[in-house]
Amino acid sequence: MPVAVLSEGARRVLFASASAQEAGVKTGMRETAALSRCPELHAEILGTPLTTAAWNELVEQLYARYSDRVDGRMPGLVFLKLGLGAARDLAAALQVPVGLASSLEVAHLAALRARRVRCGRCTPADRRKRRS
């Protein structure tokens, strides 16, 4: 069953399940657009205190299991200091794209380019290849 969590005010998609994403539902999309792409979507509004508590719990779990350097100030986006093996494990465990690079900005771009359940990695050698 495709599922999405909506924001309170604007009713935009905050999180979407894998089946909802496969049907074309994307984060930031309005509820009406999401339902037009996926009519069987089950969308729920979760209040801010509940979503904040869930996000904080996830960040704490990432800290406990993967890294002592975790930055989860922006809901839906978290930065951790990880190696390639741990990044792949995290991508598989949470069913999310993970970016791995030497800077936060490039890691974020790598995650955006990575397929779901994959780890995108960008090294200095990759950047040199793209320039030539």
OpenMM code with the backbone's topology and positions (N, CA, C; nanometers):
from openmm import Vec3, app, unit

residues = "MET PRO VAL ALA VAL LEU SER GLU GLY ALA ARG ARG VAL LEU PHE ALA SER ALA SER ALA GLN GLU ALA GLY VAL LYS THR GLY MET ARG GLU THR ALA ALA LEU SER ARG CYS PRO GLU LEU HIS ALA GLU ILE LEU GLY THR PRO LEU THR THR ALA ALA TRP ASN GLU LEU VAL GLU GLN LEU TYR ALA ARG TYR SER ASP ARG VAL ASP GLY ARG MET PRO GLY LEU VAL PHE LEU LYS LEU GLY LEU GLY ALA ALA ARG ASP LEU ALA ALA ALA LEU GLN VAL PRO VAL GLY LEU ALA SER SER LEU GLU VAL ALA HIS LEU ALA ALA LEU ARG ALA ARG ARG VAL ARG CYS GLY ARG CYS THR PRO ALA ASP ARG ARG LYS ARG ARG SER".split()
positions = [
    Vec3(0.0849, -0.1171, 0.0000),
    Vec3(0.0000, 0.0000, 0.0000),
    Vec3(0.0899, 0.1241, 0.0000),
    Vec3(0.0744, 0.2146, -0.0965),
    Vec3(0.1522, 0.3376, -0.0974),
    Vec3(0.1059, 0.4324, 0.0139),
    Vec3(0.2025, 0.4846, 0.0884),
    Vec3(0.1737, 0.5684, 0.2040),
    Vec3(0.2578, 0.6956, 0.1967),
    Vec3(0.1994, 0.8075, 0.2417),
    Vec3(0.2725, 0.9336, 0.2492),
    Vec3(0.2356, 1.0081, 0.3760),
    Vec3(0.3302, 1.0828, 0.4283),
    Vec3(0.3077, 1.1700, 0.5436),
    Vec3(0.3055, 1.3126, 0.4903),
    Vec3(0.2019, 1.3878, 0.5299),
    Vec3(0.1832, 1.5244, 0.4821),
    Vec3(0.2128, 1.6260, 0.5915),
    Vec3(0.2542, 1.7468, 0.5490),
    Vec3(0.2735, 1.8566, 0.6443),
    Vec3(0.1369, 1.9098, 0.6855),
    Vec3(0.1321, 1.9772, 0.7990),
    Vec3(0.0051, 2.0257, 0.8516),
    Vec3(-0.0567, 2.1361, 0.7667),
    Vec3(0.0125, 2.2450, 0.7448),
    Vec3(-0.0467, 2.3612, 0.6789),
    Vec3(-0.0708, 2.3436, 0.5304),
    Vec3(0.0345, 2.3318, 0.4544),
    Vec3(0.0243, 2.3285, 0.3079),
    Vec3(-0.0108, 2.1900, 0.2532),
    Vec3(-0.0129, 2.0909, 0.3386),
    Vec3(-0.0443, 1.9528, 0.2995),
    Vec3(0.0473, 1.9060, 0.1871),
    Vec3(0.1775, 1.9231, 0.2109),
    Vec3(0.2785, 1.8761, 0.1165),
    Vec3(0.3372, 1.7455, 0.1688),
    Vec3(0.3852, 1.6634, 0.0769),
    Vec3(0.4432, 1.5338, 0.1125),
    Vec3(0.5760, 1.5562, 0.1845),
    Vec3(0.5857, 1.5045, 0.3063),
    Vec3(0.7108, 1.5082, 0.3822),
    Vec3(0.7909, 1.3815, 0.3597),
    Vec3(0.7222, 1.2675, 0.3610),
    Vec3(0.7848, 1.1375, 0.3429),
    Vec3(0.6904, 1.0502, 0.2601),
    Vec3(0.7472, 0.9658, 0.1750),
    Vec3(0.6664, 0.8742, 0.0932),
    Vec3(0.7301, 0.7362, 0.0969),
    Vec3(0.6467, 0.6339, 0.1024),
    Vec3(0.6972, 0.4967, 0.1017),
    Vec3(0.7548, 0.4641, -0.0357),
    Vec3(0.8269, 0.3539, -0.0432),
    Vec3(0.8875, 0.3124, -0.1698),
    Vec3(0.7821, 0.2926, -0.2785),
    Vec3(0.6698, 0.2309, -0.2438),
    Vec3(0.5659, 0.2074, -0.3452),
    Vec3(0.5032, 0.3386, -0.3911),
    Vec3(0.4925, 0.4359, -0.3029),
    Vec3(0.4406, 0.5676, -0.3415),
    Vec3(0.5400, 0.6383, -0.4331),
    Vec3(0.6684, 0.6278, -0.4012),
    Vec3(0.7715, 0.6900, -0.4859),
    Vec3(0.7743, 0.6266, -0.6244),
    Vec3(0.7583, 0.4965, -0.6308),
    Vec3(0.7556, 0.4271, -0.7600),
    Vec3(0.6365, 0.4724, -0.8447),
    Vec3(0.5289, 0.5148, -0.7794),
    Vec3(0.4109, 0.5631, -0.8511),
    Vec3(0.4236, 0.7106, -0.8895),
    Vec3(0.5348, 0.7755, -0.8496),
    Vec3(0.5578, 0.9139, -0.8886),
    Vec3(0.5413, 1.0172, -0.7798),
    Vec3(0.5155, 0.9740, -0.6569),
    Vec3(0.5006, 1.0679, -0.5456),
    Vec3(0.6399, 1.1121, -0.5005),
    Vec3(0.6580, 1.2439, -0.4881),
    Vec3(0.7876, 1.2990, -0.4496),
    Vec3(0.7725, 1.3895, -0.3278),
    Vec3(0.8787, 1.3981, -0.2486),
    Vec3(0.8815, 1.4878, -0.1333),
    Vec3(0.8622, 1.6313, -0.1803),
    Vec3(0.7780, 1.7060, -0.1087),
    Vec3(0.7516, 1.8454, -0.1421),
    Vec3(0.6286, 1.8650, -0.2287),
    Vec3(0.5777, 1.7573, -0.2864),
    Vec3(0.4616, 1.7628, -0.3751),
    Vec3(0.3347, 1.7898, -0.2935),
    Vec3(0.2425, 1.8669, -0.3489),
    Vec3(0.1131, 1.8892, -0.2819),
    Vec3(0.0323, 1.7595, -0.2809),
    Vec3(-0.0559, 1.7482, -0.1834),
    Vec3(-0.1373, 1.6277, -0.1685),
    Vec3(-0.2176, 1.5977, -0.2956),
    Vec3(-0.2769, 1.7000, -0.3562),
    Vec3(-0.3582, 1.6774, -0.4765),
    Vec3(-0.2749, 1.6224, -0.5913),
    Vec3(-0.1519, 1.6731, -0.6080),
    Vec3(-0.0636, 1.6224, -0.7135),
    Vec3(-0.0232, 1.4776, -0.6851),
    Vec3(0.0044, 1.4484, -0.5572),
    Vec3(0.0422, 1.3119, -0.5196),
    Vec3(-0.0724, 1.2146, -0.5464),
    Vec3(-0.1948, 1.2552, -0.5113),
    Vec3(-0.3107, 1.1686, -0.5345),
    Vec3(-0.3407, 1.1526, -0.6829),
    Vec3(-0.3103, 1.2535, -0.7634),
    Vec3(-0.3342, 1.2392, -0.9078),
    Vec3(-0.2361, 1.1396, -0.9698),
    Vec3(-0.1157, 1.1298, -0.9142),
    Vec3(-0.0175, 1.0329, -0.9649),
    Vec3(-0.0377, 0.8950, -0.9069),
    Vec3(-0.0948, 0.8904, -0.7870),
    Vec3(-0.1127, 0.7627, -0.7184),
    Vec3(-0.2478, 0.7638, -0.6467),
    Vec3(-0.3586, 0.7342, -0.7189),
    Vec3(-0.4931, 0.7422, -0.6607),
    Vec3(-0.5142, 0.6537, -0.5370),
    Vec3(-0.4376, 0.5444, -0.5252),
    Vec3(-0.4539, 0.4546, -0.4101),
    Vec3(-0.3671, 0.4968, -0.2905),
    Vec3(-0.3053, 0.6150, -0.2991),
    Vec3(-0.2185, 0.6649, -0.1928),
    Vec3(-0.2961, 0.6849, -0.0631),
    Vec3(-0.2398, 0.6375, 0.0457),
    Vec3(-0.2948, 0.6619, 0.1797),
    Vec3(-0.2096, 0.7727, 0.2406),
    Vec3(-0.2651, 0.8942, 0.2487),
    Vec3(-0.1912, 1.0099, 0.2981),
    Vec3(-0.2467, 1.0536, 0.4326),
    Vec3(-0.1565, 1.0765, 0.5271),
    Vec3(-0.1959, 1.1183, 0.6619),
    Vec3(-0.1158, 1.2402, 0.7036),
    Vec3(-0.1816, 1.3290, 0.7764),
    Vec3(-0.1144, 1.4439, 0.8343),
    Vec3(-0.0715, 1.4051, 0.9746),
    Vec3(0.0561, 1.4207, 1.0022),
    Vec3(0.1047, 1.3963, 1.1371),
    Vec3(0.1399, 1.5307, 1.1983),
    Vec3(0.0954, 1.5529, 1.3193),
    Vec3(0.1227, 1.6791, 1.3868),
    Vec3(0.2713, 1.7006, 1.4092),
    Vec3(0.3090, 1.8250, 1.4191),
    Vec3(0.4495, 1.8611, 1.4349),
    Vec3(0.5160, 1.7933, 1.5546),
    Vec3(0.4543, 1.7882, 1.6727),
    Vec3(0.5216, 1.7219, 1.7852),
    Vec3(0.5518, 1.5742, 1.7575),
    Vec3(0.4600, 1.5063, 1.6926),
    Vec3(0.4799, 1.3647, 1.6630),
    Vec3(0.5919, 1.3439, 1.5619),
    Vec3(0.5932, 1.4227, 1.4541),
    Vec3(0.6987, 1.4070, 1.3531),
    Vec3(0.8342, 1.4482, 1.4091),
    Vec3(0.8378, 1.5510, 1.4920),
    Vec3(0.9641, 1.5932, 1.5533),
    Vec3(1.0174, 1.4837, 1.6446),
    Vec3(0.9312, 1.4226, 1.7223),
    Vec3(0.9739, 1.3141, 1.8116),
    Vec3(1.0247, 1.1946, 1.7320),
    Vec3(0.9567, 1.1593, 1.6236),
    Vec3(1.0000, 1.0465, 1.5405),
    Vec3(1.1347, 1.0765, 1.4761),
    Vec3(1.1520, 1.1987, 1.4263),
    Vec3(1.2795, 1.2361, 1.3635),
    Vec3(1.3926, 1.2313, 1.4661),
    Vec3(1.3693, 1.2850, 1.5849),
    Vec3(1.4726, 1.2847, 1.6883),
    Vec3(1.5111, 1.1424, 1.7281),
    Vec3(1.4127, 1.0538, 1.7331),
    Vec3(1.4415, 0.9140, 1.7659),
    Vec3(1.5269, 0.8487, 1.6572),
    Vec3(1.4956, 0.8775, 1.5303),
    Vec3(1.5751, 0.8227, 1.4202),
    Vec3(1.7194, 0.8729, 1.4281),
    Vec3(1.7376, 1.0010, 1.4514),
    Vec3(1.8727, 1.0578, 1.4610),
    Vec3(1.9499, 0.9932, 1.5764),
    Vec3(1.8833, 0.9710, 1.6892),
    Vec3(1.9481, 0.9048, 1.8023),
    Vec3(1.9888, 0.7622, 1.7670),
    Vec3(1.9030, 0.6912, 1.6935),
    Vec3(1.9364, 0.5546, 1.6512),
    Vec3(2.0556, 0.5533, 1.5554),
    Vec3(2.0616, 0.6503, 1.4652),
    Vec3(2.1759, 0.6604, 1.3749),
    Vec3(2.3040, 0.6860, 1.4527),
    Vec3(2.2949, 0.7715, 1.5528),
    Vec3(2.4098, 0.8002, 1.6384),
    Vec3(2.4553, 0.6728, 1.7101),
    Vec3(2.3615, 0.6003, 1.7667),
    Vec3(2.3941, 0.4805, 1.8441),
    Vec3(2.4490, 0.3678, 1.7572),
    Vec3(2.3988, 0.3556, 1.6342),
    Vec3(2.4357, 0.2401, 1.5523),
    Vec3(2.5466, 0.2670, 1.4513),
    Vec3(2.5520, 0.3889, 1.3961),
    Vec3(2.6414, 0.4114, 1.2832),
    Vec3(2.7574, 0.5070, 1.3081),
    Vec3(2.7368, 0.6135, 1.3823),
    Vec3(2.8415, 0.7145, 1.3898),
    Vec3(2.8234, 0.8042, 1.5109),
    Vec3(2.9361, 0.8525, 1.5634),
    Vec3(2.9277, 0.9487, 1.6730),
    Vec3(2.9255, 1.0919, 1.6206),
    Vec3(2.9292, 1.1071, 1.4881),
    Vec3(2.9201, 1.2399, 1.4264),
    Vec3(2.7961, 1.2427, 1.3378),
    Vec3(2.6868, 1.2953, 1.3931),
    Vec3(2.5576, 1.2980, 1.3244),
    Vec3(2.5036, 1.4410, 1.3271),
    Vec3(2.4600, 1.4889, 1.2110),
    Vec3(2.3973, 1.6205, 1.2015),
    Vec3(2.2599, 1.6005, 1.1386),
    Vec3(2.1557, 1.6118, 1.2209),
    Vec3(2.0193, 1.5914, 1.1733),
    Vec3(1.9311, 1.7107, 1.2011),
    Vec3(1.9876, 1.8306, 1.1859),
    Vec3(1.9110, 1.9525, 1.2170),
    Vec3(1.7954, 1.9762, 1.1215),
    Vec3(1.8072, 1.9305, 0.9977),
    Vec3(1.7012, 1.9524, 0.8993),
    Vec3(1.6233, 1.8220, 0.8806),
    Vec3(1.4949, 1.8185, 0.9176),
    Vec3(1.4170, 1.6951, 0.9035),
    Vec3(1.4208, 1.6418, 0.7601),
    Vec3(1.4459, 1.5128, 0.7486),
    Vec3(1.4523, 1.4482, 0.6182),
    Vec3(1.5919, 1.4422, 0.5607),
    Vec3(1.6875, 1.5069, 0.6254),
    Vec3(1.8257, 1.5103, 0.5768),
    Vec3(1.9185, 1.4968, 0.6963),
    Vec3(2.0057, 1.3970, 0.6901),
    Vec3(2.0989, 1.3769, 0.8007),
    Vec3(2.2375, 1.3500, 0.7424),
    Vec3(2.3377, 1.4068, 0.8080),
    Vec3(2.4762, 1.3852, 0.7681),
    Vec3(2.5456, 1.3059, 0.8773),
    Vec3(2.6201, 1.2016, 0.8360),
    Vec3(2.6950, 1.1183, 0.9290),
    Vec3(2.8351, 1.0992, 0.8742),
    Vec3(2.9293, 1.0753, 0.9624),
    Vec3(3.0637, 1.0379, 0.9188),
    Vec3(3.0649, 0.8857, 0.9113),
    Vec3(3.0768, 0.8315, 0.7884),
    Vec3(3.0678, 0.6873, 0.7641),
    Vec3(3.1724, 0.6420, 0.6644),
    Vec3(3.1998, 0.5133, 0.6678),
    Vec3(3.2781, 0.4493, 0.5635),
    Vec3(3.1843, 0.3913, 0.4594),
    Vec3(3.2404, 0.3406, 0.3498),
    Vec3(3.1590, 0.2885, 0.2403),
    Vec3(3.0709, 0.1708, 0.2840),
    Vec3(3.1256, 0.0771, 0.3611),
    Vec3(3.0471, -0.0389, 0.4057),
    Vec3(2.9283, 0.0013, 0.4910),
    Vec3(2.9515, 0.0921, 0.5852),
    Vec3(2.8425, 0.1381, 0.6718),
    Vec3(2.7388, 0.2163, 0.5920),
    Vec3(2.7837, 0.2936, 0.4931),
    Vec3(2.6899, 0.3696, 0.4095),
    Vec3(2.6005, 0.2753, 0.3306),
    Vec3(2.6582, 0.1696, 0.2766),
    Vec3(2.5771, 0.0702, 0.2030),
    Vec3(2.4790, 0.0001, 0.2958),
    Vec3(2.5242, -0.0352, 0.4163),
    Vec3(2.4349, -0.0990, 0.5140),
    Vec3(2.3188, -0.0066, 0.5494),
    Vec3(2.3489, 0.1219, 0.5693),
    Vec3(2.2467, 0.2198, 0.6034),
    Vec3(2.1449, 0.2344, 0.4905),
    Vec3(2.1929, 0.2417, 0.3666),
    Vec3(2.1029, 0.2536, 0.2517),
    Vec3(2.0086, 0.1341, 0.2445),
    Vec3(2.0615, 0.0152, 0.2668),
    Vec3(1.9785, -0.1054, 0.2616),
    Vec3(1.8824, -0.1133, 0.3799),
    Vec3(1.9298, -0.0775, 0.4984),
    Vec3(1.8464, -0.0882, 0.6189),
    Vec3(1.7285, 0.0089, 0.6157),
    Vec3(1.7530, 0.1309, 0.5698),
    Vec3(1.6473, 0.2320, 0.5724),
    Vec3(1.5769, 0.2492, 0.4383),
    Vec3(1.6250, 0.1773, 0.3354),
    Vec3(1.5649, 0.1876, 0.2021),
    Vec3(1.5684, 0.3326, 0.1518),
    Vec3(1.6850, 0.3969, 0.1680),
    Vec3(1.7019, 0.5362, 0.1272),
    Vec3(1.8307, 0.5516, 0.0472),
    Vec3(1.8376, 0.6543, -0.0381),
    Vec3(1.9641, 0.6826, -0.1057),
    Vec3(2.0625, 0.7461, -0.0077),
    Vec3(2.1888, 0.7093, -0.0196),
    Vec3(2.2935, 0.7608, 0.0676),
    Vec3(2.4053, 0.8148, -0.0202),
    Vec3(2.4555, 0.9323, 0.0136),
    Vec3(2.5682, 0.9908, -0.0584),
    Vec3(2.6930, 0.9864, 0.0268),
    Vec3(2.8060, 0.9563, -0.0353),
    Vec3(2.9323, 0.9459, 0.0367),
    Vec3(3.0353, 1.0307, -0.0360),
    Vec3(3.0926, 1.1301, 0.0323),
    Vec3(3.1929, 1.2177, -0.0274),
    Vec3(3.2708, 1.2866, 0.0837),
    Vec3(3.3725, 1.3610, 0.0446),
    Vec3(3.4576, 1.4269, 0.1435),
    Vec3(3.3962, 1.5560, 0.1985),
    Vec3(3.2950, 1.6112, 0.1333),
    Vec3(3.2298, 1.7315, 0.1859),
    Vec3(3.0794, 1.7073, 0.1968),
    Vec3(3.0133, 1.7827, 0.2847),
    Vec3(2.8687, 1.7677, 0.3043),
    Vec3(2.7918, 1.7981, 0.1757),
    Vec3(2.8319, 1.9036, 0.1068),
    Vec3(2.7604, 1.9448, -0.0139),
    Vec3(2.7660, 1.8376, -0.1221),
    Vec3(2.8860, 1.7819, -0.1448),
    Vec3(2.9012, 1.6801, -0.2486),
    Vec3(2.8325, 1.5499, -0.2064),
    Vec3(2.8375, 1.5175, -0.0772),
    Vec3(2.7671, 1.3982, -0.0285),
    Vec3(2.6167, 1.4130, -0.0503),
    Vec3(2.5642, 1.5333, -0.0266),
    Vec3(2.4217, 1.5588, -0.0487),
    Vec3(2.3873, 1.5398, -0.1961),
    Vec3(2.4693, 1.5938, -0.2854),
    Vec3(2.4461, 1.5756, -0.4298),
    Vec3(2.4549, 1.4290, -0.4696),
    Vec3(2.5503, 1.3567, -0.4134),
    Vec3(2.5635, 1.2138, -0.4441),
    Vec3(2.4396, 1.1372, -0.3995),
    Vec3(2.3842, 1.1729, -0.2839),
    Vec3(2.2621, 1.1068, -0.2357),
    Vec3(2.1447, 1.1383, -0.3263),
    Vec3(2.1364, 1.2619, -0.3739),
    Vec3(2.0274, 1.2990, -0.4634),
    Vec3(2.0359, 1.2232, -0.5961),
    Vec3(2.1555, 1.1922, -0.6399),
    Vec3(2.1746, 1.1202, -0.7665),
    Vec3(2.1652, 0.9687, -0.7496),
    Vec3(2.1841, 0.9204, -0.6279),
    Vec3(2.1832, 0.7760, -0.6030),
    Vec3(2.0429, 0.7206, -0.6193),
    Vec3(2.0355, 0.5993, -0.6664),
    Vec3(1.9062, 0.5315, -0.6732),
    Vec3(1.8661, 0.4898, -0.5327),
    Vec3(1.7373, 0.4671, -0.5164),
    Vec3(1.6881, 0.4219, -0.3866),
    Vec3(1.7607, 0.2933, -0.3478),
    Vec3(1.7989, 0.2835, -0.2237),
    Vec3(1.8681, 0.1688, -0.1661),
    Vec3(2.0078, 0.1535, -0.2268),
    Vec3(2.0670, 0.2611, -0.2645),
    Vec3(2.2029, 0.2582, -0.3156),
    Vec3(2.2853, 0.3621, -0.2431),
    Vec3(2.4138, 0.3472, -0.2569),
    Vec3(2.5067, 0.4437, -0.1995),
    Vec3(2.5805, 0.5097, -0.3139),
    Vec3(2.5570, 0.6387, -0.3339),
    Vec3(2.6306, 0.7147, -0.4347),
    Vec3(2.7577, 0.7672, -0.3717),
    Vec3(2.8692, 0.7526, -0.4439),
    Vec3(2.9970, 0.7949, -0.3880),
    Vec3(3.0670, 0.8852, -0.4871),
    Vec3(3.1237, 0.9915, -0.4373),
    Vec3(3.1976, 1.0848, -0.5218),
    Vec3(3.3348, 1.1056, -0.4608),
    Vec3(3.4387, 1.0707, -0.5353),
    Vec3(3.5762, 1.0863, -0.4890),
    Vec3(3.6442, 1.1928, -0.5731),
    Vec3(3.7591, 1.2434, -0.5293),
    Vec3(3.8318, 1.3412, -0.6109),
    Vec3(3.8630, 1.2886, -0.7507),
    Vec3(3.8911, 1.1591, -0.7637),
    Vec3(3.9187, 1.1009, -0.8960),
    Vec3(3.7957, 1.1100, -0.9863),
    Vec3(3.6762, 1.0905, -0.9292),
    Vec3(3.5521, 1.1026, -1.0070),
    Vec3(3.5360, 1.2438, -1.0602),
    Vec3(3.5670, 1.3419, -0.9761),
    Vec3(3.5535, 1.4810, -1.0195),
    Vec3(3.6503, 1.5145, -1.1308),
    Vec3(3.7730, 1.4602, -1.1251),
    Vec3(3.8703, 1.4864, -1.2327),
    Vec3(3.8216, 1.4268, -1.3638),
    Vec3(3.7619, 1.3064, -1.3589),
    Vec3(3.7105, 1.2417, -1.4812),
    Vec3(3.6015, 1.3240, -1.5451),
    Vec3(3.5144, 1.3829, -1.4633),
    Vec3(3.4011, 1.4609, -1.5163),
    Vec3(3.4480, 1.5907, -1.5811),
    Vec3(3.5584, 1.6452, -1.5335),
    Vec3(3.6087, 1.7709, -1.5894),
    Vec3(3.6696, 1.7508, -1.7269),
    Vec3(3.7265, 1.6320, -1.7537),
    Vec3(3.7934, 1.6116, -1.8824),
    Vec3(3.7030, 1.5585, -1.9893),
] * unit.nanometer
topology = app.Topology()
chain = topology.addChain("A")
for resn in residues:
    res = topology.addResidue(resn, chain)
    for name in ("N", "CA", "C"):
        topology.addAtom(name, app.Element.getBySymbol(name[0]), res)
